[in-house]
């Protein structure tokens, strides 16, 4: 199955870049020619552009959850979120972008969109490339979740 | 008037917040906007290689990477004492037009137009691009998507990557254009000119032909008489990529015109205890609180600020539209905050027309796209980001490493004006404590017109609320709050 794994985040905004760290770690393990690995520092419409044409998309990002410890890794389907819009006031949310594309007859939307979320409880607004300890520990866990998701997809 | 003491409202992390305070009668006493400010940028940059700055700064913000990229490249041209070849400047400007095209289309159709096409009082779930398409038709939706993608494609062809360009270097760009690419861009921008014309027609039909909307645009709560700022060319026409910074006053007369190298002589920043955001103002006039008028140093940037600060547009169709806007809204300057939307569409037309000129220029395929750099020193760069004037200022050491970096970003420049616009709109629409979703949306409209970019796009899912509006009663107790999901 033609799949894209996208690490999302801002690599110079500390924990916000966790998704990018996961994508970089996965480079060593993902050898399947059907799987594309990429990084994205963007949301909404641009994110949609990047996943069009794949059968499955796995998006790795930080998530804010009410009932989770910092650094917990969870798997979601896109519909678990009311709105997925990357905190970006200028853009559409991914969910909105996908609904729009469906409405306009876009036929390249992935059939399955999975989100691997790393729970963060504080949004930091300080520049830096280092992850905090708990989030750094979550990176290999998230990478494993992506790998088992990729295996599952082949069944 | 009673003074409102805001304590202890926590400075907020993560998203923008509007706080509105009511008096005993339930009328608005005051309103504040709080925006998270990214910190530690200067320290982050210290000791880094200068030539990495266009990449690093383009990552500050997921919204205007191209603007940061070129403000940075221009600051480096200056710091390394090198003038890019003329072809390189044209390539940068062409790419810049692509960015303005996609950015302005995105703002108008996704964020600005729902309030007018679907209606300011419509349920929030309908006030989005899907609602616009339900009303305006599927065909329009397809055109929106197509032309936004064209803008992206142009920046991708020139910049190497659509979202985070890698082409800008001190002294020029890393690659030129080949013939096939020129033809591809020509076809796209030609179509963008038509689409911009169509968008202005749509604005006419939906907004200007509706008396209620025109009244709203012209109404007092949505007017603000500040100074205006923008880059202009040597004929004082709007330019996104280069020129002098011009400031005009409340009578549309030129108050200042300066090179970016002198920005610190003319712009200062004020700090308020309730906000992380800094409030830039004109130094010679001074900070006199959140006040409009000639005696207050607050200025506006962005589409309307630019059009007000210039004498016209440098391309024929946009120039015609420019004149029509000022005639329709009662001459210069136009102070109506909601006219930012109109100004944005005129700029969309200009960007498409200007891109047509640039791509037809015989020099655009030149191989001479970079000049050798000189010794490192201090450098200043300025561009007009989609949402206003953007300044980068670096000091480099003798090895070309960054010692100091300072940025003045557009939304910061607009901080004072946005706060006042929110306050005035709130005072205009909230009476006797009566509040509903439509009323609060009308407050948000004053904010949205500026296309503010805050928190510079952190990515944490589900994101959920780029904006929270809270209304407090006279005892400072929360009276009503909404979070936009």
Contacts between the chains, C-beta under 8 A, distances in Angstrom:
chain1	res1	chain2	res2	distance
A	8	B	459	5.4
A	9	B	459	4.9
A	10	B	59	6.3
A	10	B	62	7.1
A	10	B	457	7.1
A	10	B	458	6.2
A	10	B	459	6.0
A	11	B	59	6.7
A	12	B	44	6.8
A	12	B	56	6.6
A	12	B	59	5.1
A	12	B	60	7.5
A	13	B	38	7.3
A	13	B	458	6.0
A	16	B	458	4.9
A	16	B	459	5.8
A	16	B	460	6.5
A	19	B	459	7.2
A	40	B	163	7.5
A	41	B	59	6.1
A	41	B	62	5.7
A	41	B	163	6.7
A	41	B	164	6.4
A	41	B	459	7.4
A	42	B	62	5.1
A	42	B	163	4.8
A	42	B	457	7.9
A	43	B	62	6.4
A	43	B	457	7.0
A	43	B	459	6.5
A	43	B	463	7.7
A	45	B	106	6.8
A	45	B	148	6.8
A	46	B	152	7.5
A	46	B	162	7.2
A	46	B	163	5.5
A	49	B	149	7.3
A	49	B	152	7.2
A	49	B	162	7.7
A	61	B	459	6.0
A	61	B	460	7.3
A	61	B	461	4.9
A	62	B	459	6.8
A	62	B	460	4.6
A	62	B	461	6.7
A	63	B	460	6.7
A	63	B	461	4.5
A	63	B	462	6.7
A	64	B	460	5.4
A	64	B	461	7.1
A	64	B	462	6.9
A	64	B	464	7.5
A	81	B	461	6.7
A	81	B	462	4.3
A	82	B	462	6.7
A	82	B	464	7.3
A	82	B	485	5.4
A	83	B	462	5.9
A	83	B	463	6.7
A	83	B	464	5.8
A	83	B	485	5.1
A	84	B	461	5.9
A	84	B	462	5.5
A	84	B	463	6.8
A	85	B	462	7.6
A	85	B	463	4.5
A	85	B	464	7.5
A	85	B	466	7.3
A	86	B	62	7.3
A	86	B	457	6.7
A	86	B	459	4.9
A	86	B	461	7.1
A	86	B	463	5.3
A	87	B	14	7.3
A	87	B	15	6.6
A	87	B	455	6.3
A	87	B	457	6.6
A	87	B	458	5.2
A	87	B	459	6.5
A	87	B	460	6.0
A	87	B	463	4.0
A	87	B	464	7.9
A	87	B	466	6.3
A	88	B	62	5.7
A	88	B	63	6.4
A	88	B	457	4.4
A	88	B	459	7.8
A	88	B	463	7.3
A	88	B	466	7.1
A	89	B	16	6.9
A	89	B	111	8.0
A	89	B	452	6.7
A	89	B	453	6.7
A	89	B	454	6.4
A	89	B	455	7.9
A	89	B	466	3.8
A	89	B	467	6.8
A	90	B	63	4.5
A	90	B	103	7.8
A	90	B	106	6.9
A	90	B	107	6.7
A	90	B	111	7.1
A	90	B	451	6.6
A	90	B	453	5.7
A	90	B	457	7.7
A	91	B	62	7.8
A	91	B	63	7.2
A	91	B	106	6.7
A	91	B	110	7.3
A	92	B	106	7.8
A	92	B	110	5.1
A	92	B	128	7.6
A	92	B	129	6.2
A	93	B	463	7.0
A	96	B	128	6.2
A	96	B	129	6.8
A	96	B	130	7.0
A	99	B	130	6.0
A	100	B	129	5.9
A	100	B	130	6.1
A	100	B	133	7.3
A	100	B	141	6.9
A	100	B	145	7.5
A	101	B	145	7.8
A	103	B	130	6.6
A	103	B	133	6.4
A	103	B	138	7.1
A	103	B	141	6.8
A	104	B	133	7.8
A	104	B	138	6.4
A	104	B	141	5.2
A	104	B	142	5.5
A	104	B	145	6.3
A	115	B	461	6.8
A	117	B	461	6.2
A	120	B	460	6.0
A	122	B	13	7.0
A	123	B	13	5.5
A	123	B	14	4.2
A	123	B	36	7.7
A	123	B	455	8.0
A	123	B	458	5.8
A	123	B	460	5.7
A	125	B	13	6.5
A	125	B	36	5.2
A	125	B	37	6.7
A	125	B	38	4.8
A	125	B	39	5.8
A	125	B	455	6.9
A	125	B	458	7.4
A	126	B	38	7.4
A	126	B	39	5.0
A	126	B	40	4.5
A	127	B	38	6.6
A	127	B	39	7.3
A	127	B	40	4.6
A	127	B	41	5.3
A	127	B	43	7.5
A	127	B	44	3.7
A	128	B	40	6.9
A	128	B	44	6.5
